[in-house]
Structure formats: C-alpha cells, structure tokens
C-alpha cells in the first residue's frame, strides 16, 4: 500500500462514490480517529493510505442527499472542534419517487438545509439541483421531468442566504438506460437547443430569488448560451471559495481525473469511499455509481438509514 501525503494539505472529497453523511459516518469517523483512510482505486483496485489529520487536510467537502444522520449526531461540530474545515454539497432535488426512491421527503430535506446553514453558514454550502431528468413511464406516455419543485427549494435557499445552484443534465450511461428499461421507464436526452432553453428559464427563475445558476460538466450547452443568459460553468469542489474560507495553502489546480473536457471546474481533491465496499442505498435510478440491482438494506448506521427509507416511503 502506498501513502499519498501531499506537500500541501489536501482537500478530501467525501464523496463522489457514495453518500457518507447518510450511511457511512461510523466508517468515516473511524478513519478520522485513526488519522487516515485506506482508499481503493476503482479502476485498478490499488490501495493507498490517505492521511486525514487536520495538518494533512485543508478542508473536507461532503456530498449528500440526506444530512439527517450527520446533523443528529453532531458530526460537523465534532470535526470542527478537532480543527477540520468543512464544505457541503447538498443535492436537493424535487420529489420524484420514480427517480429517487429512498431520499427523505422534501420538507425534511429543506429542514436539513436550514440546519446546515444555521450551524455552518451559507458560505459553506452549495445547493446542487442535479441531475435534470426527462423521461416517460412508457414509450407513448407523456414526458415527465423533475423540475416542478425547483422554485419551492429556491425560496427556502434564498431565505437562508444561499446564492449558488449547480445543475447538469442526466448522463445516460448504457447501464442507466438498461436499469430504467427493466422497470418500464424511458429516459430522454433533449436536443442541445432544448437544453439551452431549459437552462435559460432556470437561470431567469433563480435570478428572481438572488441565486446564480452554474453547471456541472455542461460545457457544450453553456457555449451555446453566452454570458447574457446568466448561466456559467461551475465547480462542485470550488478552489476559490475554499481559499477564501480557509486559506490558500493547497494545490490550486483543476482535477484532471474529472471530466475537464466536459467542463468540470473542480479543484484537485482526493476522493475517499468506495463504489463497491460502500454502496449508496438511495438507489437513484439515474446514478452512475449504482449497480444494476437495488441495494439491500444497509448494515451500517441502521437507525439513520432506516429512518430515511421509511420517511421516503411514507411521503
């Protein structure tokens, strides 16, 4: 096993590969206590040790659709007391049980958003309305989307002082399309001009609430719009923002391991977690990280995980 301690403190991404705040807090906090994580490369399965002491970590960027367990257990406060700096990507979409069957009800997620802002400040958080999905429940059925509650979320986000929303269109990988067809759902990929119109309308709506619209890996669409639209390419791991919040002492360069050609602007970071060892139990239909079959009931953090699933089913 190799060690990857960088010459400067690293940004930890926790994580693009699974939902750590919802399902793997015990594993995560054990790594923090032990001073590092064993991380497996998802392609060649090589393992390396990623240091995680405050002196080794500039900031921790969390990604989640359900911060309930994280908030209930006071994980953020515990990390802050140890000297860790935190940033949050909250993927907060409209209610769409066909697409995201196991996320909590929107009301509960908006409450989580408010609690995160109250505890850590709006400057430490990005709202990700992601991905934008267009689909039919049968080939001849009316087309659906997951845009209907965007403005409802925007009203709460604006009241809390959040000024950025990041979005992208669903990537229709073959396994995503096969998975959807197995349950009778047909995803559609709108043409470029339709995507441009959708983003322009979203930007206009959000601008009315003082929120700017940024895209994740949508360079082709953004290039069609121009600056007048108000839509700009974004970065879910924002180097400039993190430097302003917590100081500039980290590698300020783009992460070439991400989809740079598609427009990803994320700063270099180290992803922890595993697609295989720590599957996400939200079972989102469009997720590139999800296996073909639905996940089994999680064995980790059962009270938190079960609460999330029961809330979603009763919504």
NORLINVEN-V670183 format. One record per backbone hydrogen bond with DSSP energy under -0.5 kcal/mol. NH is the residue of the N-H (numbers start at 1). CO is the residue of the C=O. If there is no record, write none. Layout:
nh & co
NH & CO
NH & CO
//
This chain:
nh & co
2 & 47
4 & 49
6 & 4
10 & 56
12 & 10
12 & 59
13 & 270
14 & 12
14 & 61
20 & 18
21 & 63
23 & 19
24 & 20
28 & 24
29 & 25
30 & 26
31 & 27
32 & 28
33 & 29
34 & 30
35 & 31
35 & 32
36 & 31
37 & 50
39 & 37
39 & 48
41 & 46
45 & 41
48 & 39
49 & 2
50 & 37
50 & 48
51 & 49
52 & 35
53 & 35
56 & 53
57 & 53
58 & 10
58 & 56
59 & 10
60 & 85
61 & 12
61 & 59
62 & 60
62 & 87
63 & 14
64 & 89
71 & 67
72 & 68
73 & 69
74 & 71
75 & 70
78 & 74
79 & 75
80 & 76
81 & 77
82 & 78
83 & 80
84 & 79
87 & 60
88 & 124
89 & 62
90 & 88
90 & 126
91 & 64
91 & 89
92 & 90
92 & 128
93 & 91
94 & 146
99 & 96
100 & 96
102 & 282
103 & 100
109 & 105
110 & 106
111 & 107
112 & 108
113 & 109
114 & 110
115 & 111
116 & 112
117 & 113
118 & 114
119 & 115
120 & 116
121 & 117
124 & 121
125 & 122
126 & 88
127 & 164
128 & 90
128 & 126
129 & 127
129 & 166
130 & 128
131 & 168
132 & 168
133 & 131
135 & 144
136 & 186
141 & 138
144 & 135
146 & 133
150 & 147
153 & 149
154 & 150
155 & 151
156 & 152
157 & 153
158 & 154
159 & 155
160 & 156
161 & 158
162 & 157
165 & 212
166 & 127
167 & 214
170 & 132
172 & 170
173 & 171
176 & 173
177 & 173
178 & 174
179 & 175
180 & 176
181 & 177
182 & 178
183 & 179
183 & 180
184 & 181
185 & 180
186 & 136
187 & 185
188 & 134
190 & 188
195 & 191
196 & 192
197 & 193
198 & 194
199 & 195
200 & 196
201 & 197
202 & 198
203 & 199
204 & 200
205 & 201
206 & 202
207 & 203
208 & 204
209 & 206
210 & 207
211 & 206
212 & 163
213 & 230
214 & 165
214 & 212
215 & 232
216 & 167
217 & 215
219 & 262
222 & 218
223 & 219
224 & 220
224 & 221
225 & 221
225 & 222
226 & 222
229 & 226
230 & 227
232 & 213
234 & 215
238 & 236
239 & 237
242 & 238
243 & 239
244 & 240
245 & 241
246 & 242
247 & 243
250 & 248
252 & 250
253 & 251
255 & 266
256 & 254
258 & 255
260 & 258
262 & 259
263 & 260
264 & 259
265 & 234
267 & 237
268 & 253
270 & 11
271 & 269
272 & 13
278 & 274
279 & 276
285 & 99
287 & 284
290 & 287
305 & 301
306 & 302
307 & 303
308 & 304
309 & 305
310 & 306
311 & 307
312 & 308
313 & 309
314 & 310
315 & 311
315 & 312
//
